[in-house]
Amino acid sequence: MSGYLITKDFHLSYSHQLTGLPDGHPCARLHGHNAVIRIALTARALVAPGFVLDYGELNPLGDWLDQTFDHRHLNDVLPDLNPTAENLAQFVYTWVTFNYPNWPVTSIGWSETPKTWAVYSE
């Protein structure tokens, strides 16, 4: 597909503890991350004045991420979800596409460390 791709990153800090891991796995212990959440949007053609989407229109996502996840223990925020990066990326993708169906969202990425990314797309 030819077209345009834009991304915007949001930063937050959180703690979590993963379940279902073998004894002694470090992620089974309470620990924290400084995360980057990346939204990617695509379009074949630009809208006036030459955007895929005005970056300013993404501010509600940043506000929601801060209010929901920043400096929170994610096991308390999402008690029915094992808060892996993969599950969190899907959770955010689902929230965004439900609340902003006109945004041309391609994927949501969740990075827990500078070397790792989990990306969810449909």
N, C-alpha and C positions, 0 to 999 in steps of 0.2 A: 504494500500500500504506500503510495506517495502521499505526503501530507506533512503536518506539523505536529510536534510533540513539545509540550512544556511540562515542567515539574516545579514544585515548590516544597521546601523542607520546613518542618516544624520540629522544635526541640523540647524535650521534657525529661524529667527524672522520676523514677519510680522504684518500688521494691516489689518482689514477688517470690513465690516458692512453687516450683513445679512438682506435680504429682505423677505417679506411675513410672518413676525412674528406679534403677537398681540402687541397692544400698551403697552408700558412700558417694553417689554422684553429686558433684558440687552444686548443681542446679536444684537439687532437692532441698538444699539449705536455704534459709532466708538470705536474699542478696538483692542488690540494686543495680540499676543501669542508668546511664545517660543516653536516652534514645533519640533517634532521628526518625520521623515519620515523613515519608515522601509520597505526595500525590502526583500522579502523572495523568495528563489530559491530552487527547489528540483530536485533530480535525483535518479534514481534507481541504477545507477552505477557511479563510479567516473571516471574522465578523468585524464590522467597523469599530474602531479605526485601524484595524490590522492585528487583531488578537485572536488566539484560540479562545481565551477567556481572560478578562481583566484580572490580574493577580489580586487586586483589592477585593474581588468578589469571594476569594477564598478565606477572608478573615474570619467568617463564622466557624469554619473548620478549626482554625487555630484556637479560637475562644473555647470551643467545645472540647478540644483535646486538653487544653490547660485545665479547664474546670473538671473534667472527668478523670484524667490520669495523672496530671503533674503533681509530684510529691505526695502520691497516694500509694497504698499497698493494694496491688491489683487483684489479689485474691479476695479482698473485701469488696472491691468495686464490682467485680464480675465473679460472684461465688460459684456460678454454674459452669464456668469456663476455665480450663487449664490454661493459664496465661502465657503460652508459648508465643514467640514472635509470629509464627504462622497463624495461630488463632487470632491474635490481636490484629494482624493485617486484614484478615477476613472480616472481623468485627467492625473495624473502621470502614472498610469498603462497603459493607452492607448498610451502615449508618449513613454514609455519604450519599450513596445512590438512592436510598429511600428519601432522605431529607432534601436532596438537591438533584432531582431526576433530570434536570436540563443541563447539568454539568457533563461535559464529554469525558468522564473519568475512564481511564484505561486500566489503572492499577493503583494499589496502595502498597507501599513498602514500609517495613518496620525493621530498623537496625538497632540492635542492642549493644553492639560494639563497633569500633571503626572497621573491623574486618568482616562483619556478617550482615546479611540482609535476608529477610523473608519477604516475598512479594506475592500478593494475591490479585488475580485478575479473572474476569469471566470471558 
